[in-house]
């Protein structure tokens, strides 16, 4: 690609695609998204509840860990700097 071609593209001179191409591209994209969602194995109610409980327990553990470290470091700063 020469410099004149590159600069012509970046100047906002419009795309070289026909007028309806963007609409067809969006339609194709949406059809492909729907097709891919059809391939997904969705969890059942029991699995969803199990996964949700695991996430909630993990998040509670992480919150407790961060809070504990925060309190520990705060005590350390107060001890060092009085």
Secondary structure, 3 states (H helix, E strand, C coil): CCHHHHHHHHCCCCCCCCCCHHHHHHHHHHHHHHHHHHHCCCCCHHHHHHHHHHHHHHHHHHHHHHHHHHHHHHHHHHHHHC
